[in-house]
Amino acid sequence: MAAARWRIALSLTVAMMAVYFGFILLVAFDKPLLGSTIAPGLSLGIVLGVLVIVVAWVLTWVYVRWANTHYDSRLGGLR
Amino acid sequence: MIAGEANTVAIGFFVGFIVLSLAITVWAARRTRTADHFYTAGGGVTALQNGLALAGDFMSAASFLGIAGLVALSGFDGLIYSVGWLVGWPVVMFLIAEPLRNLGRYTFADVVAARLRQKPIRVASAVGSLAVIAFYLIAQMVGAGNLIRLLFGLPYEAAVVIVGGVMLAYVLFGGMMATTWVQIVKAVLLLGGATLLALLVLARFGFNPLALFAEAARMYGDGVLAPGRLVTDPVDAISLGLALMLGTAGLPHILMRFYTVRDARTARSSVGYATACIGFFYLLTFILGFGAMVIIGRPAIMKVDAGGNMAAPLLAAAVGGTGFFGFISAVAFATILAVVAGLTLSGAATLSHDLWVNVVRHGQSNSREELLVARAATVALAIVAIVLGILFKGQNVAYMVGLAFAIAASANFPVLVLSIFWSRLTTAGAQASTYVGTAAALGLIWLSPAIQIDVLKHEAAWFPLRNPGVVSIPLAFVVAIVVSLLRPVPEEVSRFHALERRIHLGTDA
């Protein structure tokens, strides 16, 4: 039960870190790529920056949903 | 609109907010009778309230004034802060929030101390927490000083003293209850104000952010939309990124908020609300920063404050007139005040709950005495905050908070994570990790270009990076693990297994 929560929590953490450090590594090592403009006024860097924030939202939402529906009800049964 | 000129509308909003928040404080003071009330508002805060208060604690002067300023002056690189500060939240949610709620009472040291030896752990984490709080306070005081100087034409030093005094009144009399409600009011005002400001900016560009970004690129070159101006060195970028993400999970005033709610489920939901608010707010900083760059122009922003901290209020004056300028300044001021109050409260909790009650008095203290010590600690911290604020005039507040995050990520985060996840952590390991992490972060900041070249005007800096995270965070983890493995303590391992159920399930059964 607790193990299931850790599995989910850890995989979501890893996913978040992968997305974020992917972004940071691009900032660190491939500045020209992030600077390339897709449309006037829109660089790839800005698009990815917004995407990282959106991913953070989605992962948080997934976790809260999972924990509130599955985890807590089974936890209640356990007590 | 000339900087430093007092204007009635602005002052009206200011006074309005201060009266409102003092009213909250008076109301809360009548309900703050025990240490429990003082630190955690009695544990009766709801998820939405706590989510807003968390967001309020987190969206500090650094987020609003600092990031808008950094983006206005350096373009894309300022956004690294926006993104980095948000992604710490899911990590807090997944790894820390629920175990923390299940194990602790007032400070995050409760969690670590629950399975290890009390005293050494509490002393160590007090040192780490106070270092973080000091740097965080500097940033807020610098922002407040600039803001009041811009608004009222008061000298910077007088402004810092006023902020310190008003904050002291909130915390001293209202404790966590007042601080939480001031945070909630401020979070709502800040989100509303920033949204309105962003809309007013976008209205000038046909509600098309791309037109705004394109105009910025036309005026200052395509470089503003690409990384490279602020973070030139790749390793420095990674270092900053690490510190921003992991620091959130080591901030004492954020961690403390998990004790104001009833249970782990409420803690979880409150992080959900907080993440939503903060993410939305950081998306707005994209607009505000580039808006200030285009509408105000870099030279004008730099003229008012070299660190760029006044970009957002100036932008408000430009798109919304004096009244709106007053409103935004009042919101920014409220933001600072509330964050300073939250920080001071967590500092007071550390000094009184961790050091006084559990170390000096060996846990033999009553709630009345603890409350008295906490209030004395609050006064001491307010004085420290005022002095530091005056000493560090002229720094960009987002950068300063970046350093506070680096210290938090090095001193507190490794120990907290290991104490929740790793059964073999020992007291000596946790202690060594906190001290080494704090010392490494502080020492490397001292040796970095920011202090050696910018402040002390030396030719070169011994340590090349502006942010110490990439060295000090792994170092703190390695020290904790190596020291724990060298001298294993079987009793502490078995105590961890005894606590495991409580960590995960929130019950001893």
Boltz contact constraints between the chains, C-beta under 6 A:
constraints:
  - contact:
      token1: [A, 2]
      token2: [B, 504]
      max_distance: 6.0
  - contact:
      token1: [A, 9]
      token2: [B, 94]
      max_distance: 6.0
  - contact:
      token1: [A, 12]
      token2: [B, 94]
      max_distance: 6.0
  - contact:
      token1: [A, 13]
      token2: [B, 91]
      max_distance: 6.0
  - contact:
      token1: [A, 13]
      token2: [B, 94]
      max_distance: 6.0
  - contact:
      token1: [A, 16]
      token2: [B, 87]
      max_distance: 6.0
  - contact:
      token1: [A, 16]
      token2: [B, 90]
      max_distance: 6.0
  - contact:
      token1: [A, 20]
      token2: [B, 87]
      max_distance: 6.0
  - contact:
      token1: [A, 24]
      token2: [B, 238]
      max_distance: 6.0
  - contact:
      token1: [A, 24]
      token2: [B, 241]
      max_distance: 6.0
  - contact:
      token1: [A, 27]
      token2: [B, 227]
      max_distance: 6.0
  - contact:
      token1: [A, 27]
      token2: [B, 237]
      max_distance: 6.0
  - contact:
      token1: [A, 28]
      token2: [B, 234]
      max_distance: 6.0
  - contact:
      token1: [A, 28]
      token2: [B, 237]
      max_distance: 6.0
  - contact:
      token1: [A, 28]
      token2: [B, 238]
      max_distance: 6.0
  - contact:
      token1: [A, 29]
      token2: [B, 234]
      max_distance: 6.0
  - contact:
      token1: [A, 31]
      token2: [B, 226]
      max_distance: 6.0
  - contact:
      token1: [A, 31]
      token2: [B, 227]
      max_distance: 6.0
  - contact:
      token1: [A, 31]
      token2: [B, 228]
      max_distance: 6.0
  - contact:
      token1: [A, 34]
      token2: [B, 226]
      max_distance: 6.0
  - contact:
      token1: [A, 34]
      token2: [B, 227]
      max_distance: 6.0
  - contact:
      token1: [A, 35]
      token2: [B, 226]
      max_distance: 6.0
  - contact:
      token1: [A, 40]
      token2: [B, 214]
      max_distance: 6.0
  - contact:
      token1: [A, 41]
      token2: [B, 210]
      max_distance: 6.0
  - contact:
      token1: [A, 41]
      token2: [B, 213]
      max_distance: 6.0
  - contact:
      token1: [A, 41]
      token2: [B, 214]
      max_distance: 6.0
  - contact:
      token1: [A, 42]
      token2: [B, 210]
      max_distance: 6.0
  - contact:
      token1: [A, 43]
      token2: [B, 225]
      max_distance: 6.0
  - contact:
      token1: [A, 43]
      token2: [B, 226]
      max_distance: 6.0
  - contact:
      token1: [A, 45]
      token2: [B, 76]
      max_distance: 6.0
  - contact:
      token1: [A, 45]
      token2: [B, 226]
      max_distance: 6.0
  - contact:
      token1: [A, 49]
      token2: [B, 79]
      max_distance: 6.0
  - contact:
      token1: [A, 49]
      token2: [B, 83]
      max_distance: 6.0
  - contact:
      token1: [A, 52]
      token2: [B, 83]
      max_distance: 6.0
  - contact:
      token1: [A, 53]
      token2: [B, 86]
      max_distance: 6.0
  - contact:
      token1: [A, 53]
      token2: [B, 279]
      max_distance: 6.0
  - contact:
      token1: [A, 56]
      token2: [B, 86]
      max_distance: 6.0
  - contact:
      token1: [A, 56]
      token2: [B, 87]
      max_distance: 6.0
  - contact:
      token1: [A, 56]
      token2: [B, 90]
      max_distance: 6.0
  - contact:
      token1: [A, 57]
      token2: [B, 279]
      max_distance: 6.0
  - contact:
      token1: [A, 59]
      token2: [B, 90]
      max_distance: 6.0
  - contact:
      token1: [A, 60]
      token2: [B, 90]
      max_distance: 6.0
  - contact:
      token1: [A, 60]
      token2: [B, 93]
      max_distance: 6.0
  - contact:
      token1: [A, 60]
      token2: [B, 272]
      max_distance: 6.0
  - contact:
      token1: [A, 60]
      token2: [B, 275]
      max_distance: 6.0
  - contact:
      token1: [A, 64]
      token2: [B, 272]
      max_distance: 6.0
  - contact:
      token1: [A, 67]
      token2: [B, 268]
      max_distance: 6.0
  - contact:
      token1: [A, 72]
      token2: [B, 265]
      max_distance: 6.0
  - contact:
      token1: [A, 79]
      token2: [B, 507]
      max_distance: 6.0
